Amino acid sequence: MAVAVEQLQETHKALITAVQAGDWQQVGELDHLCRQQVQQAMAQPDRDEAALAELLGSLSETYREVIGLCQAVQGKLAEELQGVQRSRQGAKVYQMFS
């Protein structure tokens, strides 16, 4: 198996670990690295097409899961922000009448 494909497999595993840990900064860095490694793997003339196709399919599924998790986190943060905004409004009303 080509070196680029092996590196991509390792980065993919690290991406899964970072997602499971909720380390979003690490996820962003690994995402960037995955993109670079996919380009490198695709550019290699001696690449194993079958192994690369399988890995890219697995990587695609991981990204679907990451997007779902990101959307869930975004929704949770939006709810928290709305709660903070309601609290501020309540505090302003309280200050007006005190």
N, C-alpha and C positions, 0 to 999 in steps of 0.2 A: 504494500500500500504506500502511496506517495506520502512524503513528509507533510505536505500541506494538508492532506486529508486527515492525517493523524493529529496534527496541531488543531485542526478544526474540531475533531472529536473531543479533545481535551478541553478546548474552550467551551464547547457545548455542555460538557459535564459541569464545568465551573459556573456556567450561566444558570443551569438548573439549580445548583447549590445556592447561588446568590438569590435567586427568586424565592426558593424555599425559606431562606433566612430573612427575606424582606429587605435585603441590602440593595436599595434602588440605585445608589450611586455606582456600586459595583456592577449592577445589571447594565447600566448605561455604558460603562467602560467595556464590558465584555461584548455588548452589542456592537460597538464600534469595531472591536477586534474581530468578531465573527464576520462582519461585512468584508473586512480586509482579507481574511483568510479564505472566504468563499471566492473572492476574486482571484486570489493566488491559486487555489485549487482548480478553478475553472481554466486558468491560463496554462496549467502544466500539460504538456503534450503526452506524457506517459501516465496520465491519470487513469484510475480504475473507474470506469463509467458506472458500473453497477454499485460499487461501494459508495461512490460520491452521490449517486441518485438516492440511495437508501439514507445516507446521512443528511442530505438536504431535505428529504421528506420528514425525517425525525426533527430536524431543526425547525422546519415549518410548523410542525405540531407544537413544539415548545413555544414558538412565537405566538401561536394562537392562544395558548394558555397564559402567556405573559400579558398579552393584550387584554384578556379577560380579567386578570388580576389587577392590572393597571386601571381598568374601568371601574372595578369594584372599589379600589382605593380612592379613586377620584370621586366616586359617589359618596363615600364615607367622609372624605374631606369637605365636600360641598355641604353635607349635612352639618358638620361641625362648624363650618364658617357661617351658615345660616343661624345656628344657635348662638354664636358669638355676636352676630349682628343684632339678633333679637334682644340679647342681654344688654348690649350697648344702648339700644333704643329704650329699653326699660329703665336703665340707669339715667338716661337723659330726662325722661318723664319724671322720675323720682326727684332729680335735681331741680326741675322746674317748680315743683310743688313743695319743696322743703325750704 
